[in-house]
Amino acid sequence: MVRLGRADGAQAVIERDRAWRSGSTFRAPDARGNRAAMQAAVVIFPGLNADAEMIRTLELVGAKVTTVWHTDAALPAGTDLVAIPGGFSYGDYLRCGAIAKVGPIMRAVADHAERGGYVLGVCNGFQILTECGLLPGALTRNLHLRFECRDVFVKVTADGPFSPPSGEVLRLPIAHGEGRYQASAEVVARLDGEGRVALRYCDERGAVGEEANPNGSVANIAGIYGGPKKNVLGLMPHPERMSEACLGGTNGRDLFDAVVRAPHAAS
């Protein structure tokens, strides 16, 4: 539904019409010309452990954040961005994300994504998005069968609503035992051809190679875009854990800054 708040002049009418035609949520500027805050919903499953960092980072970049329980059947009205944090949903007892994918809230998340709404899945959230089919491929046991918990470097390799400038190198933490992205050669070729490989593991200088790959992911893939408008992003590194200087750096905040500057999506 198109929402028209306080706005004056022809530009507001143009933006309203554009929003109506695209199906997006129109958020008019306030009296000072500032656009209303992005509305973010953080989904909570039993066993997730990175929700506090996700909420904190979204608030740091100016989003208005609510939390949604996995048993809810609908997202809050006006939601622009859905974020699924990392952790170990349901203890990973069956397969990472395999139980969470059938949670009642995931139907609403899928509908939101199909309308062009933004969806972010980090670590276990990435696994959940692949399990429910919102992203292609699968996350499997790390090649060396070790839990990896350290900082790595990733290179921005695609344009999109969550992307800092292409080619930028980010230092981000990882914490996963099943982060090895795998997909068929056909799927990887399609992701490459459509510019949907969002991030690749690299060294500090930005060189992509096997020695920089912490888990054996095919083609050094650390994150991918999905959705009809590249509006769904899944990644294994934790940008929300590298969003303040007191945490050791702010590279992770770049992804959140990018999406709150993007046109607000459908709800």
JOGIMO-V548094 format. One record per residue. SS is DSSP state (a for helix, b for strand, c for the rest). OMEGA is omega in degrees with one decimal (999 if undefined). D_LAST is the distance of its C-alpha to the last C-alpha in Angstrom with 1 decimal. Layout:
ss->SS omega->OMEGA d_last->D_LAST
ss->SS omega->OMEGA d_last->D_LAST
This chain:
ss->c omega->178.8 d_last->7.8
ss->c omega->178.4 d_last->9.7
ss->c omega->179.2 d_last->10.8
ss->c omega->178.1 d_last->14.3
ss->c omega->-177.5 d_last->16.1
ss->c omega->178.9 d_last->19.6
ss->c omega->-178.0 d_last->20.5
ss->c omega->171.2 d_last->23.7
ss->c omega->-175.6 d_last->25.2
ss->a omega->-176.8 d_last->24.6
ss->a omega->178.4 d_last->22.3
ss->a omega->178.7 d_last->19.6
ss->a omega->178.8 d_last->20.0
ss->a omega->-179.5 d_last->19.9
ss->a omega->177.7 d_last->16.6
ss->a omega->-179.7 d_last->15.1
ss->a omega->178.5 d_last->16.5
ss->a omega->179.0 d_last->15.4
ss->a omega->-179.3 d_last->11.7
ss->a omega->-177.5 d_last->12.3
ss->a omega->-177.9 d_last->14.2
ss->a omega->-178.0 d_last->11.9
ss->c omega->-176.9 d_last->8.8
ss->c omega->178.9 d_last->7.1
ss->c omega->179.0 d_last->6.4
ss->c omega->176.7 d_last->10.1
ss->c omega->-175.2 d_last->11.7
ss->c omega->176.2 d_last->15.3
ss->b omega->176.4 d_last->18.1
ss->c omega->-174.6 d_last->20.3
ss->c omega->179.6 d_last->24.0
ss->c omega->180.0 d_last->24.9
ss->c omega->179.5 d_last->22.4
ss->c omega->178.6 d_last->20.3
ss->b omega->179.2 d_last->16.5
ss->c omega->-176.7 d_last->14.6
ss->c omega->173.1 d_last->14.1
ss->c omega->179.2 d_last->11.3
ss->b omega->-176.8 d_last->9.5
ss->b omega->176.4 d_last->10.6
ss->b omega->178.3 d_last->11.1
ss->b omega->-176.8 d_last->14.4
ss->b omega->-178.6 d_last->15.3
ss->b omega->171.2 d_last->18.9
ss->c omega->174.2 d_last->21.3
ss->c omega->177.9 d_last->25.0
ss->c omega->175.2 d_last->26.9
ss->b omega->-176.1 d_last->24.5
ss->c omega->-178.7 d_last->26.2
ss->c omega->-177.4 d_last->24.3
ss->a omega->-178.9 d_last->21.5
ss->a omega->179.0 d_last->23.5
ss->a omega->178.9 d_last->23.8
ss->a omega->179.6 d_last->20.1
ss->a omega->-179.5 d_last->19.3
ss->a omega->-177.0 d_last->22.2
ss->a omega->178.4 d_last->21.4
ss->a omega->177.9 d_last->17.8
ss->a omega->178.8 d_last->19.3
ss->a omega->-177.9 d_last->22.1
ss->c omega->171.5 d_last->20.0
ss->c omega->179.1 d_last->18.4
ss->c omega->170.9 d_last->15.0
ss->b omega->-168.1 d_last->14.4
ss->b omega->168.9 d_last->14.5
ss->b omega->175.9 d_last->14.2
ss->b omega->-178.2 d_last->15.6
ss->b omega->179.2 d_last->14.6
ss->b omega->-173.7 d_last->17.7
ss->c omega->-179.9 d_last->18.1
ss->c omega->176.6 d_last->19.1
ss->c omega->-178.4 d_last->15.9
ss->c omega->-177.3 d_last->14.3
ss->c omega->174.1 d_last->10.7
ss->c omega->175.6 d_last->8.4
ss->c omega->178.6 d_last->8.7
ss->c omega->177.3 d_last->6.9
ss->c omega->-179.0 d_last->5.2
ss->c omega->175.4 d_last->5.1
ss->c omega->-174.0 d_last->5.8
ss->b omega->171.6 d_last->8.6
ss->b omega->179.5 d_last->10.0
ss->b omega->176.2 d_last->13.8
ss->b omega->-174.2 d_last->16.5
ss->c omega->177.6 d_last->19.8
ss->c omega->-178.4 d_last->23.3
ss->b omega->-176.2 d_last->26.1
ss->c omega->-176.2 d_last->27.6
ss->a omega->-178.2 d_last->25.3
ss->a omega->177.3 d_last->27.8
ss->a omega->-176.6 d_last->30.5
ss->a omega->-173.0 d_last->30.1
ss->c omega->179.6 d_last->32.6
ss->c omega->176.7 d_last->31.8
ss->c omega->-173.9 d_last->30.1
ss->c omega->176.8 d_last->27.6
ss->c omega->-173.4 d_last->24.2
ss->c omega->177.3 d_last->25.7
ss->c omega->-178.7 d_last->25.2
ss->a omega->-174.8 d_last->21.9
ss->a omega->-178.8 d_last->20.4
ss->a omega->175.6 d_last->21.0
ss->c omega->-177.9 d_last->19.4
ss->c omega->-176.6 d_last->17.3
ss->a omega->-174.0 d_last->14.2
ss->a omega->175.1 d_last->14.4
ss->a omega->178.5 d_last->13.5
ss->a omega->177.7 d_last->10.1
ss->a omega->179.0 d_last->10.0
ss->a omega->178.3 d_last->11.5
ss->a omega->178.3 d_last->9.1
ss->a omega->179.4 d_last->6.2
ss->a omega->-178.8 d_last->9.0
ss->a omega->177.5 d_last->10.2
ss->c omega->-179.1 d_last->7.4
ss->c omega->177.8 d_last->8.3
ss->c omega->-178.0 d_last->6.2
ss->b omega->176.2 d_last->9.2
ss->b omega->179.0 d_last->11.3
ss->b omega->175.5 d_last->14.7
ss->b omega->-177.8 d_last->17.6
ss->b omega->176.9 d_last->20.9
ss->c omega->178.0 d_last->24.2
ss->a omega->175.4 d_last->23.7
ss->a omega->174.8 d_last->19.9
ss->a omega->179.2 d_last->21.0
ss->a omega->178.9 d_last->23.3
ss->a omega->-179.0 d_last->20.7
ss->a omega->176.5 d_last->18.5
ss->a omega->-179.7 d_last->21.7
ss->a omega->-177.3 d_last->22.8
ss->c omega->173.9 d_last->19.7
ss->c omega->176.5 d_last->19.9
ss->c omega->173.1 d_last->16.8
ss->c omega->179.9 d_last->19.6
ss->c omega->175.9 d_last->23.1
ss->c omega->-178.0 d_last->26.3
ss->b omega->174.4 d_last->27.3
ss->b omega->-175.0 d_last->28.4
ss->b omega->-179.0 d_last->32.0
ss->c omega->177.1 d_last->34.9
ss->c omega->-174.6 d_last->35.9
ss->c omega->-177.7 d_last->38.8
ss->c omega->176.1 d_last->41.3
ss->c omega->177.8 d_last->40.1
ss->c omega->171.0 d_last->39.6
ss->c omega->-177.8 d_last->36.9
ss->b omega->179.6 d_last->36.1
ss->b omega->-176.7 d_last->35.3
ss->b omega->174.5 d_last->35.9
ss->b omega->175.6 d_last->34.6
ss->b omega->175.2 d_last->34.1
ss->b omega->175.5 d_last->33.4
ss->b omega->-179.4 d_last->30.7
ss->b omega->176.7 d_last->30.5
ss->b omega->-173.3 d_last->27.5
ss->c omega->177.5 d_last->27.9
ss->c omega->172.2 d_last->24.9
ss->c omega->178.2 d_last->22.7
ss->c omega->-174.3 d_last->19.0
ss->c omega->178.9 d_last->16.2
ss->c omega->-167.6 d_last->17.7
ss->c omega->162.7 d_last->21.3
ss->c omega->-179.1 d_last->24.1
ss->c omega->-179.5 d_last->26.7
ss->c omega->-179.4 d_last->28.0
ss->c omega->179.8 d_last->31.2
ss->c omega->178.6 d_last->30.6
ss->b omega->-178.1 d_last->32.0
ss->b omega->171.7 d_last->30.3
ss->b omega->-176.3 d_last->32.1
ss->b omega->177.1 d_last->29.9
ss->b omega->170.8 d_last->30.9
ss->b omega->176.3 d_last->30.7
ss->b omega->-176.7 d_last->31.4
ss->b omega->173.3 d_last->31.4
ss->c omega->-178.1 d_last->33.8
ss->c omega->-177.3 d_last->31.7
ss->c omega->-178.5 d_last->30.1
ss->b omega->-178.8 d_last->32.0
ss->b omega->177.8 d_last->29.5
ss->b omega->176.4 d_last->31.0
ss->c omega->178.9 d_last->30.2
ss->c omega->178.2 d_last->32.5
ss->a omega->179.9 d_last->34.1
ss->a omega->-179.9 d_last->32.2
ss->a omega->179.3 d_last->28.7
ss->a omega->178.4 d_last->29.9
ss->a omega->178.9 d_last->31.2
ss->a omega->177.7 d_last->28.0
ss->a omega->178.4 d_last->26.0
ss->a omega->-175.9 d_last->28.7
ss->a omega->-178.6 d_last->28.9
ss->c omega->179.9 d_last->25.2
ss->c omega->-176.2 d_last->25.1
ss->c omega->172.3 d_last->22.9
ss->b omega->-171.6 d_last->25.3
ss->b omega->-174.6 d_last->23.7
ss->b omega->172.8 d_last->26.5
ss->b omega->174.8 d_last->30.1
ss->b omega->-177.4 d_last->32.6
ss->b omega->173.4 d_last->35.4
ss->c omega->-174.7 d_last->38.2
ss->c omega->-179.4 d_last->38.3
ss->c omega->179.4 d_last->39.3
ss->c omega->178.9 d_last->36.5
ss->c omega->-179.9 d_last->38.7
ss->c omega->-179.1 d_last->36.9
ss->c omega->-175.1 d_last->39.3
ss->a omega->-176.8 d_last->40.2
ss->a omega->179.5 d_last->41.7
ss->a omega->-175.2 d_last->38.4
ss->c omega->-173.4 d_last->36.5
ss->c omega->-172.0 d_last->36.3
ss->c omega->179.4 d_last->35.4
ss->c omega->179.8 d_last->36.4
ss->c omega->179.4 d_last->33.0
ss->a omega->176.7 d_last->33.6
ss->a omega->178.9 d_last->33.8
ss->a omega->-175.2 d_last->33.2
ss->b omega->177.5 d_last->29.4
ss->b omega->180.0 d_last->27.6
ss->b omega->-178.7 d_last->24.0
ss->b omega->173.1 d_last->22.2
ss->b omega->172.3 d_last->19.1
ss->b omega->179.3 d_last->17.4
ss->c omega->-176.2 d_last->14.5
ss->c omega->-177.8 d_last->14.6
ss->c omega->-174.1 d_last->14.3
ss->c omega->-175.4 d_last->15.9
ss->c omega->178.3 d_last->12.6
ss->b omega->178.1 d_last->13.9
ss->b omega->171.5 d_last->17.0
ss->b omega->177.8 d_last->19.6
ss->b omega->179.3 d_last->22.7
ss->c omega->177.3 d_last->25.7
ss->c omega->-177.1 d_last->26.8
ss->b omega->179.1 d_last->25.4
ss->a omega->-178.3 d_last->24.3
ss->a omega->177.9 d_last->23.4
ss->a omega->175.9 d_last->27.1
ss->c omega->-172.8 d_last->28.3
ss->c omega->179.3 d_last->26.5
ss->b omega->-179.4 d_last->29.3
ss->a omega->-179.1 d_last->32.9
ss->a omega->177.4 d_last->34.1
ss->a omega->178.3 d_last->32.6
ss->c omega->-179.8 d_last->34.6
ss->b omega->-177.4 d_last->32.4
ss->c omega->-178.2 d_last->29.1
ss->c omega->-177.4 d_last->28.4
ss->c omega->-179.2 d_last->25.3
ss->a omega->-178.2 d_last->23.7
ss->a omega->-179.5 d_last->23.7
ss->a omega->-179.6 d_last->20.8
ss->a omega->175.3 d_last->18.6
ss->a omega->-178.5 d_last->19.9
ss->a omega->-174.0 d_last->19.0
ss->a omega->177.8 d_last->15.2
ss->a omega->174.9 d_last->14.9
ss->a omega->-178.1 d_last->16.8
ss->c omega->176.2 d_last->14.7
ss->c omega->-179.7 d_last->12.4
ss->c omega->-168.3 d_last->9.1
ss->c omega->-177.7 d_last->6.6
ss->c omega->176.8 d_last->3.8
ss->c omega->999 d_last->0.0
